[in-house]
Amino acid sequence: GSASYMQEIIPRNKNKFKIKEGFFFQEFIEGEEYGMDILNSTDGNYVHSFTKKKLMIKNGETYSAVGVYDKKFEILAKKISKLTKHIGVMDIDLILSKDNKIYVIDFNPRFGGGYPITHEHGFNYLEYLLRFYFEKKIIKFPVRKNKLLVSKGISIHSKVIWKHM
């Protein structure tokens, strides 16, 4: 599916399920969903990564998440970076199973829908890439351990208009 459209969980009793042409099947992994952004330099080397626990997902896009600081995610990010040697940002979706195993379910070699949450935590990958490319400057990212809750799509603005009478 795209944006979780037409996805469904098939019951274990396969006799009750009719296989639909043009679909593929994968095992359902029960657990919590996470998103990870991995930033590589223009020569494909690891620069930084950020992981967030997804709290609200709508149409396959992360709308609310909280930052997660766990060494196991950083180790995984460095392994993926070394294997792929991608340039720029790689958006990855993960599931942490009930038995604490990490399953990578999606690789997106681009800025993903959860990037604004990474950005709000103080990790401005766009600025890093632009400064490195145009100015050959390397930005040092802050060391953060705060678990900031970020939700997208809600913005409240107020404007008072005074009329002179």
C-alpha positions in Angstrom: 0.0 0.0 0.0 0.8 3.6 -0.2 0.2 5.8 2.9 -1.1 2.5 4.6 -3.8 2.4 2.0 -5.2 -1.1 1.3 -3.1 -2.7 4.0 -4.6 -5.3 6.3 -3.7 -8.0 8.8 -4.5 -11.5 7.5 -5.7 -14.0 10.1 -3.5 -17.0 10.8 -6.2 -19.3 9.4 -5.3 -19.0 5.7 -8.4 -21.0 4.6 -10.5 -17.9 5.4 -8.4 -15.5 3.2 -8.6 -15.1 -0.5 -5.3 -14.2 -2.1 -5.6 -11.0 -4.2 -3.6 -10.7 -7.4 -1.0 -8.0 -7.5 -0.5 -7.9 -3.7 2.5 -9.1 -1.7 2.6 -10.4 1.9 5.0 -10.0 4.7 4.9 -11.2 8.3 3.3 -8.9 10.8 5.7 -7.8 13.6 4.0 -6.7 16.7 5.8 -3.8 18.4 6.3 -0.1 18.6 7.1 2.0 15.4 10.1 4.3 15.2 11.5 6.6 12.6 15.1 7.4 12.0 16.9 10.0 10.0 20.5 9.3 9.1 22.6 12.2 7.8 25.7 11.3 5.7 28.2 13.8 4.2 28.7 14.3 0.5 31.3 11.6 0.5 28.9 9.1 2.1 30.3 9.1 5.6 28.2 9.1 8.8 27.5 12.5 10.3 24.5 12.2 12.6 21.3 10.3 13.3 18.1 10.9 15.2 15.5 8.4 16.2 11.9 9.2 17.2 9.2 7.0 18.7 6.0 7.5 16.6 3.0 8.3 18.7 0.5 9.2 16.0 0.6 8.0 12.4 -2.0 9.2 9.8 -2.0 8.0 6.2 1.4 6.5 6.7 3.0 9.8 7.8 4.3 10.6 11.3 2.3 13.4 12.9 3.4 13.1 16.5 6.6 11.6 18.0 9.0 11.9 20.8 12.8 11.9 20.6 14.6 8.7 21.7 18.2 8.6 22.8 19.4 4.9 22.9 22.8 3.7 21.9 21.3 0.7 20.0 19.7 3.0 17.5 22.9 5.0 16.9 24.9 1.7 16.4 22.3 0.6 13.8 22.4 4.1 12.1 26.2 3.8 11.8 26.0 0.3 10.3 23.4 1.4 7.7 25.4 4.5 6.8 28.5 2.4 6.3 26.7 -0.2 4.2 24.7 2.2 2.0 27.2 5.1 1.7 24.2 7.3 0.9 24.6 11.0 0.4 22.4 13.4 2.4 19.5 12.0 4.4 18.1 8.5 4.6 14.7 8.2 6.3 14.1 4.7 7.8 11.1 3.2 9.5 11.7 0.6 12.2 9.7 -1.7 14.5 11.0 -2.5 18.0 9.4 -5.9 18.7 8.2 -7.0 22.1 11.4 -9.1 22.4 13.5 -6.0 21.9 14.6 -6.8 18.3 14.9 -4.0 15.8 13.3 -4.6 12.4 13.9 -2.2 9.5 10.7 -2.0 7.5 11.4 0.8 5.1 14.4 2.7 3.5 13.7 6.1 1.9 16.8 7.8 0.5 15.3 11.3 1.0 13.9 13.7 3.6 10.8 11.9 5.0 7.6 13.1 6.5 9.1 12.8 10.0 12.0 15.1 9.3 10.3 18.2 10.9 10.4 16.3 14.2 14.2 15.8 13.8 14.5 19.5 12.9 12.5 20.6 15.9 14.8 18.7 18.2 17.6 21.0 17.0 19.1 18.9 14.3 19.0 21.1 11.2 20.2 18.7 8.5 19.2 21.2 5.7 21.5 23.8 7.1 24.3 21.3 7.5 24.0 20.2 3.8 23.8 23.7 2.4 26.7 25.0 4.5 28.9 22.0 3.7 28.1 22.2 0.0 28.4 26.0 -0.5 30.8 27.1 2.3 32.7 23.9 3.0 31.8 24.4 6.7 30.9 21.6 9.1 28.2 22.3 11.6 28.5 20.6 15.0 25.1 19.4 16.2 24.2 19.9 19.9 24.2 16.9 22.2 20.6 16.6 23.3 19.0 14.2 25.6 15.6 16.0 26.1 12.6 14.0 25.0 10.6 16.8 23.2 7.1 15.8 22.1 6.5 17.2 18.6 3.2 17.2 16.7 2.8 18.4 13.1 -0.1 20.1 11.5 -1.4 22.2 14.4 -0.7 25.9 14.3 -2.7 28.5 16.2 -2.3 32.1 15.2 -4.1 35.1 16.7 -4.2 38.5 15.1 -5.9 41.5 16.7 -7.0 44.2 14.4 -7.7 47.5 16.1 -10.0 50.0 14.4 -9.7 53.6 15.3 -13.1 54.9 16.0 
